Amino acid sequence: MINIFQKMLIVIKKNKTKSLIAFILMVSYYFCLPKQLFKDPTATVITSDNNQLLGAQIAKDGQWRFPESDSIPKKFKDCIIAFEDEYFFRHLGFNPISIVKALKENLSQGKIKRGGSTITQQVIRLSRKGQSRTYFEKIKEIILATRLEFKFSKKKILNLYASHAPFGGNVVGIDAAAWRYFNRSAHNLSWAESATLAVLPNAPSLIYPGKNQKLLLNKRNRLLKKLLKNETIDSLTYNLSIAEALPQKPYALPQIAPHLLQNISKTNRGQRVATTIKKQLQEQSNTVVLNHYNTLKQNEIHNISVLILDVNTRKVLTYIGNAPTDKKHQNSVDIINKPRSTGSILKPFLYAAMLDAGDILPNTLVADVPSQFGSYSPQNYDKTFDGAVPAKRALSRSLNVPAVRMLQEFGLDRFYHYLKALQLKDITYNANHYGLSLILGGAESNLWDLCKSYAAFSGTINHFNDNSSQYFSNEFCEPTFYQNKTIDFGTKSTEKTLFDAASIYLTYESMKEVNRPEGDDNWQFFDDSKQIAWKTGTSFGFRDAWAIGTTKNYVVGVWVGNADGEGRPGLVGVQAAAPILFDIFDLLPNSQWFTTPYDEMKEVELCAISGYRASVNCNQIKKQYIQLSGIKTEPCPYHKLIHLDNTKTYQVNSSCEDVNTINTTSWFVLPPLMEYYYKTKNPFYKVLPPTRSDCFNKNEVKMQFIYPKESSIIFLPKDFDEKVNEVVLKVAHSQKNSTLFWYLNKTYIGQTNDIHNIAISPKTGNHKVFVIDENGNEMSQNMIISK
C-alpha cells in the first residue's frame, strides 16, 4: 500500500487536480470498511474437551447468536451457495447480471421485489443494520462488498454470513440455528436439514420452523432439486432428503454443565470457550446426581455438588455445581466454590502433618478417652470411647476425640500453618478464632479447594515415583477447566513441597480402610475391587455432608446439603455423600494403587501392640516400612518389666520375695483412664496383677478422674418433677477390686468397689472432690456446679 501511495504522489505532481481527486477516492475506498463489521453481543458458549456443545448463555440482546465459527459444514456451504449465490467463487463482491435482472423485475413491478445481492453484499447489509433498501444504499453495499473481497478470503466471508444471518425468531447464525431447530451440531446435519437452514435467511420473518410449513417445505425441496440437478447429491440422497420432515418448534439448547457455564461467563461473556470437561462423563455424573437427588429430596435435602479432577493434568473432568432442584431451593447457586463447614474432612491433613513431622507412626496408639478442653468437650459419633486406638484406625473411623487430642499435641498454630500452605482460601481468621474445633468442622472450606488439595497430595506421590524421587515446586497449583491452559507444576527439587511422599502414602493407606461409623447398621462396606482413599465429613447440626476420594489418577469430591444451611436428620457424609462418591467412581476407569515411595521410607522394628518403635521390653515385634521422619519417634512407652511371684498372679519385689524366685516379664500397661475403656473393647487385654499384700509397694499412683475434668463447669438440669438431677463422678483405678473413699470438700460422701461411680447432689458453686484408695493414694479435682 505504501508503494501505491508513493506512485500516486508522483502522479499528483504531474497532474495535481485529477490525481488528487483519485488519491482521495482511493484512500476513502481503502478506509471505507469498518475495522469491525459486527458489534452485536454474542452468546457465551462452552464446549467439551472434544468440541461438543455443553451449554450456552443467551446474548445480552436476547438473541441466540453464537460467536463466529472458524468453519462452515460442507453441506451447508453447498446449499447456501446453490441457493443464494451460485457464482460466489467467481465474482469480486457483486454480480452485474443478477443486478440487471433484479433491476428489470423491480422496475416492471414498480417496487423492490428482488435484490440480486451476492453473499458478500448480504454480509455488508447484515452489518449495516437499520438501513433502508434504496438504490443509493445498494450502491454503497456494492462498493463495500468489493472492499470486503479485497480484505478477506471467500472462506472468511462465508463464515461471516453463516455466523450473522437471521434464521427466524431470535436465532442468528448457523451454529445456533442447528441446535435450536435440530438439536445437534451444524456439522452433523443431513442434506435436508442443511437445505432447510439455507433457505431460512431469505425470509426469516416469514418462514421458520413451526410457521408457514408448506412454503418452507417447497423452498427446501426446490433447493434439493437444484442440488440434484448440479450433481451435488445423487438421486438416492435426494429421495431420502425430500422424505424428511421439517422441524416443528425450537429445542432448548443443551445445559449439560450449567454452573460451569455460569462460572465461565463471569470472565468470558460472549465468547466460545473450550473446556476440559468430558461430555459423556459429565452426563453420566448428572444422571447419578439426579437419581440421588430424587431420593434425598424426600428428606428435604435439595442440593448436591460434584467435582472430578484428573490428578496428573489437574484438569476438571466433571463440574456439577448443584442438583437439578428448583428455584425455591436455589438451583442457580454454584456450591463448588461456596464456603461450608468442613466437618471431619480435614482430619487426613492433620494425620499427614503428624506423620511428616515424625510425631506419630500409622499404628501408634492414641488416647480415646473423655476429654475436656476448657468448656470444649468433643464427642465421638457413637458417644463411646476405646481408651486407646491406633492412629490410622482413629482416622479410618473418623473418631473425634483422638483427632482433637492429636491436634492439641501437635499444636493448633502449627497445624494452622499447614492449612494456610494448602491455600484453603476460606480459612480467613487466625488459629485462636477456630480453636481445637478446627479439626471437627470449626472452619469453612469449599469443594474446589479441598479437591485441589487431595489432587496435590496424589500428584506428589506420582511425581515423586515418576521423577527419580524428586518433588515439584508448584504441586499445589490451581486446577483448570480451560482446555487451552497448561498447568505448570514448577521445577524439580529434592525438597518436599509440603508433606513428603511417604507421609501422604501412609495417610492414603489409612484412608483405604475407611468404613461405616460404629452404630450405623444401614451402612455396607464398599467393594474392595477398587482401591480408593476416601474420607467423609459431617458438619455440626447435620448441615453439610462431604465425601472426597482419590485414586492414582482421579479425585472425586461430593458435597450434599441445603444451600440455605438447613440441617436435616441423616445428612451425614457416610450416608448422604459417600454413596454418590462411589457411584461416580464406578464411572471412571480403574486405577492402580499408588506406588510405594520406598526412597522416603525405611523398614524398622515396631511393637505389634502399641504401634511405636519397638523397645527392649516389647515381646511382639514386626518389621514395617515407615516414613523416614518416623525414625525419631519415641520407643514403646507401654511395655514395662514387672516382677511376679511363682504363681504369676501377684507383683512382688525384693522386700517380700527371694530374688531367685522372682519372675521378670514384659507387660503391656496403659494409663488408668485409657485402660478403663480399652479393656472393655479388647477382651485379651490383661490388667496389671496387684501387688502382694506383704510387699512394700513403691508403685506410683494409678488412678485417674474420668469425670469431671479439672475445673469443669457442670450444669444440673431439672427433670419433669422440677427435681435437680444428680451428677455422677467417675474414676478409673488400675487395681481390680480396689476400694476408693470419696470426699466432697473434705466431707466423706461414700466408698466404691471395682466400678468407681458415685452420684451426688452438690450445691451451686465451687467444689473440690477428693478420692483416696485403700493404700493411701490420693487425688483431687476441682469443679463448678451451675443450675
Secondary structure, DSSP 8 states (H G I E B T S, - for coil): -HHHHHHHHHHHHHSHHHHHHHHHHHHHHHH-S-S-S------EEEE-TTS-EEEEE--TTS-EE----S---HHHHHHHHHHH-TTTTTSSS--HHHHHHHHHHHHHHTS-------HHHHHHHHHSTT----HHHHHHHHHHHHHHHHHS-HHHHHHHHHHH-B-STTEESHHHHHHHHHSS-GGG--HHHHHHHHHGGGSTTT-BTTBSHHHHHHHHHHHHHHHHHTTSS-HHHHHHHHTS----S-----BSSHHHHHHHHTTSTT-EEEB---HHHHHHHHHHHHHHHHHHGGGT--EEEEEEEETTT-BEEEEE-S-S--GGGTTT--GGGS-EE-TTTTHHHHHHHHHHHTS--TT-EEEES---BTTB----TTS---EEEEHHHHHHTT-HHHHHHHHHHH-HHHHHHHHHHTT-TT--S-HHHHGGGGGGTTSEE-HHHHHHHHHHHHHHHHHHHHTTS-EETTTT---B-BTT-------EESS-SSS-HHHHHHHHHHHTT----TT-TT-----TTS--EEEEEE-TTS-EEEEEEE-SSEEEEEEEE-TT----TT--IIIIIHHHHHHHHTTS---------GGGEEEEEEETTT-SB--TT-SSEEEEEEEGGGGGS-B-SSEEEEEE-TTSSSB--TTTS-TTT-EEEEEE---HHHHHHHHHH-TT------B-TTS-------EEEEES-TTEEEE--B-TTS-B--EEEEEEESSTT-EEEEEETTEEEEEEESSEEEEE---SEEEEEEEEETT--EEEEEEEEE-
